[in-house]
Amino acid sequence: MTVTSLRFKDDQYKQVKELAEFYGEPVTTFMRKTILERLEDESDYRDAASNLEASHGEKVSREEIKHRLGLE
C-alpha cells in the first residue's frame, strides 16, 4: 500500500472537510472514495468512447439491446 499527502489552501480544505462531514465520513475516507470514483468514471468514459469509435457511430436502441440479450 502506498501512502501519499495532499496540500490544500485552507479554504479548499475547509470545503472538503465540510462535504466529508455532510456525508458522515472522515476527510481521508471521503477523499479516497472521491478519487476512486473519478478513476472509475474516467475508465467508463474511455470504454464508451472506444465502443462508439468501434461502432463507427452506429447506435442501437434500448429495445434492440434487450432483444439481443434475451430480456424481452
N, CA, C and O atoms as a GROMACS GRO file, in nm:
protein
  288
    1MET      N    1   0.085  -0.118   0.000
    1MET     CA    2   0.000   0.000   0.000
    1MET      C    3   0.089   0.123   0.000
    1MET      O    4   0.193   0.126   0.066
    2THR      N    5   0.047   0.223  -0.073
    2THR     CA    6   0.122   0.348  -0.082
    2THR      C    7   0.050   0.456  -0.003
    2THR      O    8  -0.073   0.465  -0.005
    3VAL      N    9   0.125   0.537   0.066
    3VAL     CA   10   0.070   0.649   0.141
    3VAL      C   11   0.114   0.777   0.070
    3VAL      O   12   0.229   0.788   0.028
    4THR      N   13   0.023   0.871   0.058
    4THR     CA   14   0.056   0.998  -0.007
    4THR      C   15  -0.002   1.113   0.074
    4THR      O   16  -0.084   1.092   0.164
    5SER      N   17   0.042   1.233   0.041
    5SER     CA   18  -0.014   1.350   0.111
    5SER      C   19  -0.056   1.452   0.006
    5SER      O   20  -0.004   1.454  -0.105
    6LEU      N   21  -0.150   1.534   0.044
    6LEU     CA   22  -0.202   1.638  -0.045
    6LEU      C   23  -0.192   1.771   0.026
    6LEU      O   24  -0.200   1.779   0.149
    7ARG      N   25  -0.175   1.876  -0.051
    7ARG     CA   26  -0.172   2.011   0.005
    7ARG      C   27  -0.292   2.088  -0.051
    7ARG      O   28  -0.318   2.087  -0.171
    8PHE      N   29  -0.363   2.152   0.039
    8PHE     CA   30  -0.477   2.235   0.003
    8PHE      C   31  -0.461   2.373   0.063
    8PHE      O   32  -0.400   2.388   0.169
    9LYS      N   33  -0.515   2.472  -0.004
    9LYS     CA   34  -0.529   2.602   0.060
    9LYS      C   35  -0.631   2.583   0.172
    9LYS      O   36  -0.716   2.494   0.164
   10ASP      N   37  -0.622   2.664   0.275
   10ASP     CA   38  -0.709   2.647   0.391
   10ASP      C   39  -0.857   2.646   0.354
   10ASP      O   40  -0.933   2.564   0.405
   11ASP      N   41  -0.897   2.737   0.265
   11ASP     CA   42  -1.038   2.743   0.228
   11ASP      C   43  -1.081   2.620   0.148
   11ASP      O   44  -1.195   2.575   0.159
   12GLN      N   45  -0.990   2.565   0.068
   12GLN     CA   46  -1.022   2.443  -0.006
   12GLN      C   47  -1.040   2.325   0.090
   12GLN      O   48  -1.134   2.248   0.076
   13TYR      N   49  -0.948   2.312   0.185
   13TYR     CA   50  -0.959   2.203   0.282
   13TYR      C   51  -1.088   2.215   0.363
   13TYR      O   52  -1.153   2.114   0.393
   14LYS      N   53  -1.124   2.337   0.397
   14LYS     CA   54  -1.248   2.358   0.473
   14LYS      C   55  -1.367   2.307   0.393
   14LYS      O   56  -1.456   2.244   0.450
   15GLN      N   57  -1.370   2.332   0.263
   15GLN     CA   58  -1.479   2.284   0.179
   15GLN      C   59  -1.482   2.132   0.175
   15GLN      O   60  -1.589   2.070   0.184
   16VAL      N   61  -1.366   2.071   0.160
   16VAL     CA   62  -1.358   1.925   0.157
   16VAL      C   63  -1.406   1.868   0.290
   16VAL      O   64  -1.484   1.773   0.293
   17LYS      N   65  -1.359   1.926   0.398
   17LYS     CA   66  -1.396   1.878   0.532
   17LYS      C   67  -1.546   1.890   0.555
   17LYS      O   68  -1.608   1.799   0.610
   18GLU      N   69  -1.605   2.003   0.514
   18GLU     CA   70  -1.749   2.022   0.531
   18GLU      C   71  -1.828   1.919   0.451
   18GLU      O   72  -1.929   1.867   0.499
   19LEU      N   73  -1.783   1.891   0.331
   19LEU     CA   74  -1.852   1.793   0.249
   19LEU      C   75  -1.838   1.652   0.308
   19LEU      O   76  -1.934   1.575   0.308
   20ALA      N   77  -1.720   1.620   0.357
   20ALA     CA   78  -1.699   1.490   0.421
   20ALA      C   79  -1.790   1.476   0.542
   20ALA      O   80  -1.851   1.371   0.564
   21GLU      N   81  -1.800   1.581   0.620
   21GLU     CA   82  -1.887   1.578   0.737
   21GLU      C   83  -2.033   1.562   0.696
   21GLU      O   84  -2.109   1.491   0.763
   22PHE      N   85  -2.072   1.628   0.587
   22PHE     CA   86  -2.208   1.614   0.537
   22PHE      C   87  -2.240   1.469   0.507
   22PHE      O   88  -2.350   1.422   0.535
   23TYR      N   89  -2.143   1.396   0.450
   23TYR     CA   90  -2.162   1.255   0.417
   23TYR      C   91  -2.130   1.163   0.535
   23TYR      O   92  -2.140   1.041   0.522
   24GLY      N   93  -2.090   1.220   0.648
   24GLY     CA   94  -2.064   1.141   0.767
   24GLY      C   95  -1.938   1.057   0.758
   24GLY      O   96  -1.932   0.947   0.814
   25GLU      N   97  -1.839   1.109   0.689
   25GLU     CA   98  -1.715   1.034   0.670
   25GLU      C   99  -1.595   1.116   0.715
   25GLU      O  100  -1.598   1.239   0.712
   26PRO      N  101  -1.489   1.047   0.758
   26PRO     CA  102  -1.364   1.119   0.784
   26PRO      C  103  -1.312   1.178   0.652
   26PRO      O  104  -1.341   1.125   0.545
   27VAL      N  105  -1.237   1.285   0.661
   27VAL     CA  106  -1.186   1.353   0.541
   27VAL      C  107  -1.107   1.258   0.453
   27VAL      O  108  -1.126   1.257   0.331
   28THR      N  109  -1.019   1.178   0.511
   28THR     CA  110  -0.935   1.090   0.428
   28THR      C  111  -1.019   0.985   0.356
   28THR      O  112  -0.991   0.952   0.240
   29THR      N  113  -1.120   0.932   0.422
   29THR     CA  114  -1.208   0.834   0.357
   29THR      C  115  -1.284   0.900   0.243
   29THR      O  116  -1.296   0.842   0.135
   30PHE      N  117  -1.334   1.020   0.266
   30PHE     CA  118  -1.407   1.093   0.163
   30PHE      C  119  -1.319   1.119   0.042
   30PHE      O  120  -1.361   1.098  -0.072
   31MET      N  121  -1.196   1.166   0.066
   31MET     CA  122  -1.106   1.195  -0.046
   31MET      C  123  -1.070   1.068  -0.123
   31MET      O  124  -1.069   1.068  -0.246
   32ARG      N  125  -1.042   0.961  -0.051
   32ARG     CA  126  -1.007   0.835  -0.117
   32ARG      C  127  -1.123   0.786  -0.205
   32ARG      O  128  -1.102   0.752  -0.322
   33LYS      N  129  -1.244   0.784  -0.149
   33LYS     CA  130  -1.360   0.738  -0.225
   33LYS      C  131  -1.386   0.827  -0.346
   33LYS      O  132  -1.420   0.778  -0.454
   34THR      N  133  -1.371   0.958  -0.328
   34THR     CA  134  -1.393   1.051  -0.437
   34THR      C  135  -1.295   1.029  -0.550
   34THR      O  136  -1.334   1.031  -0.667
   35ILE      N  137  -1.169   1.009  -0.518
   35ILE     CA  138  -1.067   0.985  -0.620
   35ILE      C  139  -1.093   0.853  -0.691
   35ILE      O  140  -1.084   0.846  -0.814
   36LEU      N  141  -1.126   0.749  -0.617
   36LEU     CA  142  -1.151   0.619  -0.679
   36LEU      C  143  -1.276   0.623  -0.768
   36LEU      O  144  -1.278   0.559  -0.873
   37GLU      N  145  -1.378   0.697  -0.727
   37GLU     CA  146  -1.497   0.714  -0.812
   37GLU      C  147  -1.461   0.786  -0.941
   37GLU      O  148  -1.512   0.751  -1.048
   38ARG      N  149  -1.375   0.886  -0.932
   38ARG     CA  150  -1.332   0.959  -1.052
   38ARG      C  151  -1.255   0.865  -1.146
   38ARG      O  152  -1.275   0.870  -1.267
   39LEU      N  153  -1.170   0.782  -1.092
   39LEU     CA  154  -1.097   0.686  -1.174
   39LEU      C  155  -1.194   0.592  -1.246
   39LEU      O  156  -1.175   0.562  -1.364
   40GLU      N  157  -1.296   0.547  -1.176
   40GLU     CA  158  -1.395   0.458  -1.237
   40GLU      C  159  -1.473   0.532  -1.346
   40GLU      O  160  -1.499   0.476  -1.452
   41ASP      N  161  -1.510   0.656  -1.319
   41ASP     CA  162  -1.582   0.735  -1.419
   41ASP      C  163  -1.498   0.754  -1.544
   41ASP      O  164  -1.548   0.742  -1.656
   42GLU      N  165  -1.370   0.784  -1.527
   42GLU     CA  166  -1.281   0.804  -1.641
   42GLU      C  167  -1.266   0.675  -1.721
   42GLU      O  168  -1.264   0.678  -1.844
   43SER      N  169  -1.256   0.563  -1.652
   43SER     CA  170  -1.246   0.434  -1.720
   43SER      C  171  -1.373   0.405  -1.799
   43SER      O  172  -1.366   0.359  -1.913
   44ASP      N  173  -1.488   0.432  -1.739
   44ASP     CA  174  -1.617   0.413  -1.807
   44ASP      C  175  -1.624   0.502  -1.931
   44ASP      O  176  -1.671   0.458  -2.036
   45TYR      N  177  -1.579   0.626  -1.919
   45TYR     CA  178  -1.582   0.719  -2.032
   45TYR      C  179  -1.494   0.668  -2.145
   45TYR      O  180  -1.535   0.668  -2.261
   46ARG      N  181  -1.373   0.624  -2.112
   46ARG     CA  182  -1.283   0.572  -2.216
   46ARG      C  183  -1.341   0.449  -2.283
   46ARG      O  184  -1.330   0.434  -2.404
   47ASP      N  185  -1.404   0.361  -2.205
   47ASP     CA  186  -1.469   0.243  -2.264
   47ASP      C  187  -1.581   0.283  -2.358
   47ASP      O  188  -1.594   0.228  -2.467
   48ALA      N  189  -1.662   0.379  -2.316
   48ALA     CA  190  -1.773   0.424  -2.400
   48ALA      C  191  -1.722   0.489  -2.529
   48ALA      O  192  -1.776   0.464  -2.636
   49ALA      N  193  -1.619   0.572  -2.518
   49ALA     CA  194  -1.563   0.637  -2.636
   49ALA      C  195  -1.504   0.533  -2.730
   49ALA      O  196  -1.519   0.544  -2.852
   50SER      N  197  -1.438   0.434  -2.675
   50SER     CA  198  -1.380   0.327  -2.757
   50SER      C  199  -1.488   0.247  -2.827
   50SER      O  200  -1.476   0.215  -2.945
   51ASN      N  201  -1.594   0.215  -2.755
   51ASN     CA  202  -1.706   0.140  -2.815
   51ASN      C  203  -1.775   0.220  -2.924
   51ASN      O  204  -1.813   0.165  -3.027
   52LEU      N  205  -1.790   0.351  -2.902
   52LEU     CA  206  -1.853   0.435  -3.003
   52LEU      C  207  -1.767   0.442  -3.128
   52LEU      O  208  -1.817   0.437  -3.240
   53GLU      N  209  -1.636   0.452  -3.108
   53GLU     CA  210  -1.545   0.455  -3.222
   53GLU      C  211  -1.549   0.323  -3.298
   53GLU      O  212  -1.551   0.321  -3.421
   54ALA      N  213  -1.551   0.212  -3.225
   54ALA     CA  214  -1.554   0.079  -3.288
   54ALA      C  215  -1.683   0.056  -3.365
   54ALA      O  216  -1.686  -0.019  -3.463
   55SER      N  217  -1.792   0.121  -3.319
   55SER     CA  218  -1.921   0.103  -3.386
   55SER      C  219  -1.938   0.199  -3.504
   55SER      O  220  -2.040   0.196  -3.572
   56HIS      N  221  -1.836   0.284  -3.527
   56HIS     CA  222  -1.841   0.384  -3.634
   56HIS      C  223  -1.965   0.472  -3.622
   56HIS      O  224  -2.023   0.514  -3.722
   57GLY      N  225  -2.005   0.499  -3.496
   57GLY     CA  226  -2.118   0.587  -3.471
   57GLY      C  227  -2.253   0.520  -3.481
   57GLY      O  228  -2.356   0.585  -3.460
   58GLU      N  229  -2.257   0.391  -3.512
   58GLU     CA  230  -2.385   0.320  -3.520
   58GLU      C  231  -2.447   0.314  -3.381
   58GLU      O  232  -2.380   0.282  -3.283
   59LYS      N  233  -2.574   0.346  -3.375
   59LYS     CA  234  -2.645   0.343  -3.247
   59LYS      C  235  -2.744   0.228  -3.248
   59LYS      O  236  -2.798   0.190  -3.352
   60VAL      N  237  -2.767   0.172  -3.129
   60VAL     CA  238  -2.861   0.062  -3.112
   60VAL      C  239  -2.963   0.104  -3.008
   60VAL      O  240  -2.926   0.158  -2.903
   61SER      N  241  -3.089   0.081  -3.036
   61SER     CA  242  -3.194   0.121  -2.944
   61SER      C  243  -3.193   0.034  -2.819
   61SER      O  244  -3.139  -0.077  -2.818
   62ARG      N  245  -3.254   0.085  -2.716
   62ARG     CA  246  -3.267   0.010  -2.590
   62ARG      C  247  -3.342  -0.121  -2.614
   62ARG      O  248  -3.306  -0.225  -2.561
   63GLU      N  249  -3.446  -0.113  -2.694
   63GLU     CA  250  -3.526  -0.232  -2.725
   63GLU      C  251  -3.442  -0.338  -2.797
   63GLU      O  252  -3.456  -0.457  -2.769
   64GLU      N  253  -3.355  -0.294  -2.889
   64GLU     CA  254  -3.269  -0.387  -2.962
   64GLU      C  255  -3.170  -0.454  -2.867
   64GLU      O  256  -3.144  -0.574  -2.879
   65ILE      N  257  -3.116  -0.379  -2.776
   65ILE     CA  258  -3.022  -0.437  -2.678
   65ILE      C  259  -3.094  -0.541  -2.593
   65ILE      O  260  -3.041  -0.651  -2.572
   66LYS      N  261  -3.214  -0.508  -2.545
   66LYS     CA  262  -3.290  -0.605  -2.466
   66LYS      C  263  -3.319  -0.730  -2.547
   66LYS      O  264  -3.310  -0.842  -2.495
   67HIS      N  265  -3.352  -0.712  -2.675
   67HIS     CA  266  -3.379  -0.826  -2.762
   67HIS      C  267  -3.253  -0.913  -2.778
   67HIS      O  268  -3.260  -1.035  -2.766
   68ARG      N  269  -3.139  -0.849  -2.804
   68ARG     CA  270  -3.013  -0.922  -2.820
   68ARG      C  271  -2.973  -0.999  -2.695
   68ARG      O  272  -2.912  -1.106  -2.703
   69LEU      N  273  -3.009  -0.944  -2.579
   69LEU     CA  274  -2.974  -1.010  -2.453
   69LEU      C  275  -3.082  -1.106  -2.406
   69LEU      O  276  -3.068  -1.170  -2.302
   70GLY      N  277  -3.189  -1.117  -2.482
   70GLY     CA  278  -3.297  -1.209  -2.447
   70GLY      C  279  -3.375  -1.164  -2.324
   70GLY      O  280  -3.422  -1.247  -2.246
   71LEU      N  281  -3.388  -1.035  -2.308
   71LEU     CA  282  -3.457  -0.981  -2.190
   71LEU      C  283  -3.600  -0.941  -2.220
   71LEU      O  284  -3.665  -0.880  -2.135
   72GLU      N  285  -3.650  -0.974  -2.335
   72GLU     CA  286  -3.788  -0.938  -2.370
   72GLU      C  287  -3.881  -1.051  -2.340
   72GLU      O  288  -4.001  -1.039  -2.362
   0.00000   0.00000   0.00000
